[in-house]
Amino acid sequence: MNYTIYLNNRDAKSLWVDIGLGICGLILLFLFEKIVIGLISLLIALLGVLTKQKQKVIISNEGVSVRKLFVKKYTWNLFSEVILKDGMLTLDFKNNILFQHNTDPIGAFIDEAAFNAYCKQQIELNSTTNEEAQTIQ
């Protein structure tokens, strides 16, 4: 079973700043022939747009993948809890790192009780497997 949760990171004002910076970069590049400044402006605008992509968390049998600009994959044995409650996703790692983020309400039709039960089952399943592997060695 896979769950895909989109995180709420909408910031339209800063997106317009990136678009404006890109337009300024194009103007500098082609009209005023300022190649270095124009390319730097375009690069900064492109990075700004890329970092504002919709973030998502994919939860599957293999673990949890957090997709921002790059993909980070975490296995279930790294978590002590994964909870979705009232539109807030909480990833509680065993090494005292806590990730909390609001989920995007548009398209978020996830049964929280079923989701939390699934995550708890996966954490328990992987923690017992790891404990058995440690006692065998």
Protein Blocks (a to p, Z undefined) as FASTA:
>chain_A
ZZdddddfbdfklmmmmmmmmmmmmmmmmmnopaklmmmmmmmmmmmmmmmpccdddddf
klccddffbccdddfklpfbdcdeehiacdddfkopacdddddfehpacdfklmmmmmmm
mmmmmmmmmmmmmmmZZ
